[in-house]
Amino acid sequence: MLKAEFKKKIDAKKSAKHQEIQETLGNGFLGGLGSFMFEFNQAKNKFKGNIGEWSVALILQSFPDTWVIFNNALIPTNLGSLTEIDHLIIGDQGVFLVEVKTWKGSFTAYKDKWKRREGNNWVEVSNSPTSQSMYHQKMFQQWITALIPNLPDAFVFAPVVFPIAKWIGINNCSVPVFQGIPALLQMIVSCSNCLTATQV
């Protein structure tokens, strides 16, 4: 159910983009070329990324076949726009909206306020990855529970993983934060089953 609804939303967005291209460029050669370029750019963006995200994606492929993984997933927001999630994973143990940060160096966070180490100083980071993940979790939960009723409480998790950071110090953040992929995987497999095969 979840994977079908999510795929339907993605297909509708792609179809709307193709229609917009056709209306702008027409149904002839230019329209076809425009649609081809859109698909080409979509494919290019899908394969774009850095080693940290690719390593996470490869490891996540080891989940059972009953699990579904969407890389660079787009979900709707309250404002009618879309927001991107690095990896959206759907399985018996819930929905995991994984945010991957390939930041190098040392970082600390207290109540979603992040700092990075520069020499002997700690400098504030303007974009909080935990606040971003919390926002993703809220938007996804609002969207999916409106589409599919009777889903369990607390079935959406939005962890942040730092696969290559030197050091991470976290205190009282709104979502789980992990240094390294093994810790992320441990969190996922330790969650209790909360979704039925039909719901997945």
C-alpha positions in Angstrom: 0.0 0.0 0.0 2.7 2.5 1.1 5.0 1.7 -1.9 2.0 1.8 -4.3 0.9 5.3 -3.1 4.4 6.6 -3.1 5.0 5.4 -6.7 1.7 6.8 -7.8 2.6 10.2 -6.5 6.0 10.1 -8.3 4.4 9.0 -11.6 1.9 11.8 -11.4 4.6 14.4 -10.9 6.6 13.0 -13.8 3.5 13.0 -16.0 2.7 16.6 -15.1 6.2 17.6 -16.0 6.0 15.8 -19.4 2.6 17.5 -20.1 4.2 20.9 -19.2 7.0 20.2 -21.6 4.5 19.2 -24.4 2.4 22.4 -23.8 5.5 24.6 -24.0 7.3 22.9 -26.9 4.5 21.1 -28.7 4.0 17.5 -29.7 6.6 17.5 -32.4 10.4 17.0 -32.4 11.0 19.8 -29.8 8.5 18.3 -27.4 10.0 14.9 -27.8 13.5 16.3 -27.3 12.3 18.2 -24.2 10.8 15.1 -22.7 14.0 13.1 -23.5 16.1 15.8 -21.8 13.9 15.8 -18.7 14.3 12.0 -18.4 18.0 12.3 -19.1 18.4 14.9 -16.3 16.3 12.8 -14.0 18.6 9.8 -14.6 21.7 11.9 -14.2 20.4 13.3 -10.9 19.6 9.8 -9.7 23.2 8.7 -10.3 24.7 11.9 -9.0 25.9 11.9 -5.5 28.9 11.2 -3.5 30.6 8.1 -2.1 28.8 8.4 1.3 25.3 8.2 -0.2 26.3 5.5 -2.6 27.8 3.3 0.2 24.6 3.7 2.2 22.5 2.9 -0.8 24.5 -0.2 -1.6 24.3 -1.5 2.0 20.6 -0.8 2.2 20.2 -3.1 -0.9 20.9 -6.0 1.5 17.4 -5.7 3.1 14.9 -8.4 2.4 13.1 -8.3 -1.0 9.8 -7.5 0.8 11.4 -4.1 1.7 11.2 -1.2 -0.7 13.9 1.5 -1.1 13.6 4.8 -3.0 16.8 6.8 -3.4 16.5 10.6 -3.7 12.7 10.3 -3.0 10.5 13.4 -3.4 7.7 13.9 -0.9 5.0 16.7 -0.9 5.0 19.5 1.6 2.3 21.7 3.0 3.2 24.4 0.6 2.5 22.2 -2.5 6.2 21.8 -3.3 8.4 18.8 -2.9 11.2 18.0 -0.5 13.9 15.4 -1.2 14.9 12.5 1.1 18.2 10.7 0.5 16.8 7.2 1.1 13.1 6.3 1.9 12.9 2.7 3.1 9.6 0.9 3.7 9.6 -2.5 5.5 7.8 -4.4 8.3 9.6 -2.4 10.9 8.3 0.9 9.6 9.2 3.7 7.2 12.7 5.1 7.5 13.5 8.5 6.0 17.3 8.4 6.0 19.2 11.7 5.7 22.9 11.1 4.8 25.4 13.8 5.6 28.9 13.2 4.1 30.4 16.0 6.2 34.1 15.5 7.1 35.5 16.6 10.4 34.0 16.9 13.9 30.5 18.0 14.8 28.4 18.6 17.9 24.7 19.2 18.3 22.5 20.2 21.2 18.7 20.5 20.7 19.2 20.6 16.9 21.7 23.4 17.1 24.8 22.2 15.2 28.5 23.3 15.3 31.5 22.1 13.4 35.1 22.3 14.6 37.4 24.6 12.8 40.9 24.5 14.4 40.3 25.1 18.1 36.9 26.8 17.6 33.4 25.5 17.3 31.5 27.3 14.5 27.7 27.3 14.2 26.3 25.3 11.2 23.4 27.2 9.6 21.5 24.1 8.3 20.5 21.7 11.0 20.4 18.2 9.6 18.2 17.0 12.5 15.7 19.8 12.0 15.6 18.9 8.3 14.9 15.3 9.1 12.3 16.2 11.6 10.6 18.3 8.9 10.8 15.4 6.5 9.2 13.1 9.1 6.3 15.5 9.8 5.6 16.1 6.1 5.7 12.4 5.2 3.5 11.4 8.1 0.9 14.1 7.3 0.9 13.1 3.6 0.8 9.3 4.0 -1.8 9.2 6.8 -4.2 11.3 4.7 -3.8 8.7 1.9 -3.8 5.5 4.0 -6.0 5.4 7.1 -5.4 3.2 10.1 -1.6 3.2 10.0 0.1 2.6 13.4 1.4 5.4 15.6 5.1 6.1 15.4 5.9 4.1 12.3 8.0 6.8 10.6 11.6 7.3 11.7 13.9 9.9 10.3 17.5 9.1 11.3 20.5 11.1 10.2 23.7 9.2 9.4 27.3 10.6 9.0 29.2 7.9 7.3 32.6 9.7 7.1 32.6 12.2 9.9 35.6 12.0 12.3 33.6 12.7 15.5 30.0 13.4 16.3 28.7 14.5 19.7 24.9 14.6 20.0 22.7 15.7 22.9 18.9 16.1 23.0 18.2 16.2 19.2 14.8 15.6 17.8 15.7 12.6 15.6 18.3 9.8 16.0 21.8 10.6 14.7 24.4 7.9 13.8 28.1 8.0 13.1 28.7 5.3 10.5 26.4 2.9 8.6 26.6 0.0 11.0 24.9 2.0 13.8 22.1 3.0 11.4 21.6 -0.6 10.3 21.5 -1.7 14.0 18.8 0.9 14.7 16.7 -0.3 11.8 16.9 -4.0 12.6 16.2 -3.4 16.3 12.9 -1.7 15.6 9.8 -3.9 16.3 7.6 -4.9 13.4 4.7 -2.4 13.1 3.5 -2.7 9.5 1.7 -5.6 7.9 2.7 -7.1 4.5 -0.4 -5.4 3.1 0.5 -2.0 4.5 4.1 -2.3 3.1 
